[in-house]
């Protein structure tokens, strides 16, 4: 919501009236566009400090689905498959639970997790988002990444006798 007179915060129960539109590059198909509520007519905050709904558990291979757009989702039992963090990555890295890769998006306004390739992660929770032609899970806060305990021992690469 770009031009609302009231900006809800996490835990607010709201009613928003206005027109929903699909936003994206000119010439893009509807499936390549992002659904948005850009200019609401009215925003009413009904109650505040409400508990956040539980996320919907999905497989990483099922993320690319418009049914989950803007929904709080959770993926579990993950292995980091890509975490190069080049300029072109825009904070994106990839995980897989065995059903296919999905993109995790570090967000400047949310949370940035320093993932490492082959790292095991218990679960990731975030908002399913579609932009720039890709489905991804946007991280919101530190609690969105439940990293696993480091169970790998050190790797000995060489031994040198001192005496």
HUGISUL-V524868 format. One record per residue. RES is the residue in three letters. D_LAST is the distance of its C-alpha to the last C-alpha in whole Angstrom. Layout:
BEGIN
res | d_last
RES | D_LAST
RES | D_LAST
END
This chain:
BEGIN
res | d_last
UNK | 70
UNK | 70
UNK | 73
UNK | 74
UNK | 75
UNK | 73
UNK | 70
UNK | 68
UNK | 65
UNK | 63
UNK | 65
UNK | 68
UNK | 71
UNK | 73
UNK | 76
UNK | 76
UNK | 79
UNK | 79
UNK | 79
UNK | 75
UNK | 75
UNK | 72
UNK | 70
UNK | 69
UNK | 69
UNK | 72
UNK | 73
UNK | 70
UNK | 71
UNK | 72
UNK | 69
UNK | 67
UNK | 68
UNK | 67
UNK | 69
UNK | 70
UNK | 72
UNK | 72
UNK | 76
UNK | 77
UNK | 80
UNK | 79
UNK | 76
UNK | 77
UNK | 74
UNK | 75
UNK | 73
UNK | 69
UNK | 66
UNK | 66
UNK | 64
UNK | 62
UNK | 63
UNK | 60
UNK | 59
UNK | 60
UNK | 57
UNK | 57
UNK | 55
UNK | 53
UNK | 55
UNK | 58
UNK | 58
UNK | 60
UNK | 63
UNK | 66
UNK | 66
UNK | 63
UNK | 64
UNK | 63
UNK | 63
UNK | 60
UNK | 57
UNK | 54
UNK | 52
UNK | 49
UNK | 46
UNK | 45
UNK | 42
UNK | 42
UNK | 43
UNK | 43
UNK | 42
UNK | 42
UNK | 44
UNK | 45
UNK | 48
UNK | 51
UNK | 49
UNK | 51
UNK | 49
UNK | 49
UNK | 46
UNK | 47
UNK | 46
UNK | 47
UNK | 48
UNK | 49
UNK | 52
UNK | 52
UNK | 50
UNK | 52
UNK | 51
UNK | 50
UNK | 51
UNK | 49
UNK | 52
UNK | 52
UNK | 55
UNK | 53
UNK | 50
UNK | 47
UNK | 44
UNK | 41
UNK | 40
UNK | 38
UNK | 38
UNK | 37
UNK | 38
UNK | 39
UNK | 42
UNK | 45
UNK | 48
UNK | 49
UNK | 53
UNK | 55
UNK | 58
UNK | 59
UNK | 60
UNK | 61
UNK | 61
UNK | 61
UNK | 61
UNK | 58
UNK | 58
UNK | 55
UNK | 54
UNK | 54
UNK | 52
UNK | 54
UNK | 51
UNK | 48
UNK | 49
UNK | 50
UNK | 47
UNK | 45
UNK | 41
UNK | 40
UNK | 37
UNK | 33
UNK | 32
UNK | 30
UNK | 26
UNK | 24
UNK | 23
UNK | 19
UNK | 19
UNK | 16
UNK | 12
UNK | 9
UNK | 6
UNK | 4
UNK | 0
END
